[in-house]
Amino acid sequence: MIMVSPGDIVQTVAILAMMVLPGFLLGKFKLAGDGFATGLSNFVLYVAQSCMFIRAFLSTPVTSDVLRRMAIIFILSIAIHFLFTGIAFMFYRGAPDGIRRILRFSTIFTNAGYMSIAMFEILFPDLPEATVYASVYLVFFNMYMWSLGAYLHTNDRACIRPKAVLLNPAIVSSVIGFVLFLLSAGSFIDSNPILMPVSRAVSILGSTVCPLSMVVVGTRLGMMSFKGFFRDKYLYLYLFVRLLLSPVLVFGILKLLGLAFASILAPDEITLMTTILLICASTPAATSVSMFAEKFGTDTAYAGKLVSVSTLLSVVTIPLVGLLLLL
């Protein structure tokens, strides 16, 4: 089993930073129209990410170990999001109502869907199951975002749409991939002359998630004005809570659980699952923070501010948090 070191994480974050640069230049020099980042983001969300999930499941053999890890990661993803919810409601009480809603949403929902998956593609090039575990983490993430996330913005349970909770692209593609995974359909599809081109197309489209998602982040950063950003006292609190406190608490809990289950889980699989969950927990504000703010009529400028600044600082904080893996 492939393991990673903090040095590997530093290198990976540096690669992602390089991928952000072209998008930043496009945005800064106004070479990308207002709808460019939105259109590209929709492509990644609805097409590329779905293809990546399906291909990852097809490339992963069905074993009892993989199924056990998937189950553990799903359960832990629920616990992690509940932990983030508790943290979010513990802080920001003095903030104005509209800003407080966005701060809490941004604390709970991270950019695990784009940034961590992009990192796993680089960190684990020969271990497609890493992306499978990430997709399992994102199953609850997406269900929770379209339920609690919608409620946080509106305080209205009527805005929680079951269709959005259960039929968003990440859930649908993960279910399709999981069914194909259980059927061990990967080898059959790849050897079938009719289905093989479809499989290759899905694989190629899925491989665009990493570069295109970083271009989206860079483009939005380039379009932002940072004037007056750092006069906001809640911004500093948010950055500490999201980028440092939350992942450190997650690591502490995972470390304790690893010690508790050392008799039934191999050390290398504990390390693998800890690495995957820690990276997911260490990512900055989700790009959907801006999308939800626009959808529900809250402060879109403030949402964009949190996404931009936390993404910039995560280039430093993710490797710092990665040092915990040495413990």
Secondary structure, DSSP 8 states (H G I E B T S, - for coil): -----HHHHHHHHHHHHHHHHHHHHHHHTT-S-TTHHHHHHHHIIIIIHHHHHHHHHHTS---HHHHHHHHHHHHHHHHHHHHHHHHHHHS-TTS-HHHHHHHHHHHH-BGGGTHHHHHHHHH-TT-THHHHHHHHHHHHHHHHIIIIIHHHHHS-GGG--HHHHHSSHHHHHHHHHHHHHHTTHHHHHHH-TTTHHHHHHHHHHHTTHHHHHHHHHHHHHHH---TTGGG-HHHHHHHHIIIIIHHHHHHHHHHHHHHHTTTTS-HHHHHHHHHHHHHHHH--B-THHHHHHHHHTS-HHHHHHHHHHHHHHHHHHHHHHHGGGG-
